[in-house]
Amino acid sequence: MPKLARDYNYSGYNNSYASNTFRDDTYAAGKVYRYPLPKQQKVKVKKRKRNPIRFLFSCLVLFGIFLSFMPYSFNKITKSVFVPVPHKNISVDLYQAAFPSTNYLSNNWYMGRRKFSFAADEKNAQMLPIKEGVEMPSLQGNLLRLMEQYPMVKPAIYVWDYETQNYVDINASEVFPVASIIKVPVLINLFKSIENGEITLDDTIPLTEYYRTEGSGNLQYKAANTLYNIDKLAQIMITESDNSATNMLIAKLGGMNGVNQFVRDWGLKNTEIQTWLPDMKGTNHSTAKEIAQMFYNIDVNEKFLTDASRNKIYDYMSHVHNDRLIQAGLGKGSTFYHKTGDIGKMLGDAGIVVTPTGSRYIVVILAHRPHNAPQGKEFIVKASEIIYNYMVR
């Protein structure tokens, strides 16, 4: 009887038949010949390189969606599940959650939100720098000789001629307390806000005890809660140097931090309000050159202010009551658009002079002096005479 296939003893043959390592395809005389299979080659899959810019953009998009969705999900979903019904008005402020220190470290207030103010961006400044020609050595020498006669007075002087663009710079970049001259950036800020549609000259503000303050101006003696429009407050802030009116306008413009942020946007880095008026300690400061730059942009930079704003500013500044400083050294028939300042230890005056012959120049004179020393006033008047006589020759 022939043998069955299961009766054959295949030497060395076991479970290898089921593996992929060998192939059994030849039988002869009860033996199995096994041939090794060729090794399979692995196919390498090329990984796509990740584009970092695309990845970053995707992350930013997802983050934006997350920030947009979170308040909605909290107020509409999470709150309805975990917060009892009587407290439906609870809402999340993600800005406060992300920046918890802003409330006590912020130095500015903008659009109802506390924020940090940064330094002046001079590259994108709204104000133009003064176009300077060459220095006027003869005039500068005359002023330096005058300074030798008043050793107790430390001045800062800047003069700029419209026709030649030549200038005089004596300590003009040194930071000085500027007293009521700080009202010039407040006035500019006011008209920039009017042009932006934020306020109007007809808006009114009540005189409360919060704003009433001593020093220059008669508003401090007026009845409480009397309404004054913006036009009137701006006028007496400049013509009478009224401190109460100035504080009312500063508050209307967003407080000291609000005004300072505008000044930074203009590109001025040394002009700052740190104290409500009156500033007897001299913490509100600027430089002679930055004050001159403000007048330069009021008058020269057509993109900075409209003609209506410019004419209104000229009207205020041509009726300043204090005419005993630079104006006292000008010739008869001259016009002076200016603002003065006095806090005892510092006396100053700054503005635009128009001579009877039509020549024009910007002049700023700040004078540190012993408290209320008359030498400060004398120096400013004599310096003004020297500058005027040089300009009209």
Phi, psi and omega in degrees: 000128183296150179284145175280161182299327182287345181277347179286140178257100181275106185295131177074006182257120177221233184284000181294344179297330183271352182272169179265004185283324181235158178240125179257106182223007180227123179240136176201124177052047175074008179248149179247126177262125182250130179248132178292138178286147176294143180292135179281134179278133179281134179271119180279125178263121181287127177279135178285133179287135180281130178278112185296327180292317179294321179296316179296318179298319179297319179296319180295320178297314179297321179294320177296318177298320180298313180296325180287325185277329186302310179301319180296314182295324179292312185287327186260334185245296185300315183296321181292336181271315189256343182257133179301154184303322182297345184251049182290340184279358179291132178221162182259140174247096184295329179297317179292325178293324182280327182232072185293339183273357185298323184300326183248358177246351184292152177233018180204159179226121184217126177054043178073016183226132175289143182206173176261135176267143180253170181295164181299134177267093185290335181289325181249029184295143177283332178271146176276145171288154179290130176280109184259135174273249178239162179290156177255091188295326181295312179295318180298320178298319178298320180290323178294323177293325176294321179299326179295334179280346181232070183294339180280351180255128175251107185259163165231127186228135172222129179231137179222128183266126181298319188288312185260343187066013176283159190211166170234132181229108175237106182056027188287343179259005179276136182287128180235150164293139188242003176052229186284353175294342177296347178287344177296309177296331175296316180296316179298315179301320179302311183285332172295321178291324176296316179295331178279358178080015182278326178216172176227164178292342181269352176299147183244153177225132178280142176280106178253170180296337179297325183267336184296130182211162182278184181098208185288153178101152182260355182297333181297341182261001184277165183293144180294148176068013173289136182273135176232136178278165185299321181301314181295317181296318179295321180298310183284338174299323182268309186291318181257356184056042185290122182285322179296317177298321179297315179297323178296319180289321178300316179297320180296330182270009178102016179081182182299319180295325178295316178295317181298324179294322175299318180298322177294321179295331177288340181102007180269125185253351183245001179261125185203141173259122180242348185219141172296153180286144001278145182257076186288339179275348177077037179276337176281123193222166176194194174232159179300323183287322178290325175296317177297323179295326176296313179295323178300316182283330173300320189265324190259321187278098183292338180275346184278320179223153175280165178298324180297317178293317182298316181294324179292319178297316177301320181297314178298311189285347178271358181237028177294132185290326182280104180245026188258007182247251181300320183297331179291343179261004181268156177287162180296137180091359179280152175246140183226117173262113192203178172214136180256168177208142182206120173230029178087295182276347179223135178229137182204164178206147183203142177171197182245126179259132172242114184279165178301333180277355179098352177290151185224147175204154175263136179221134176228126176229117175246140184223112166287138182207163168302149189309118178060020179295132181294343179298331178298313179295317180301317181298315182296317181295315181291322177296322178296319178298316180299315182294315181299313181297327177290321185285332185260002184290000000 
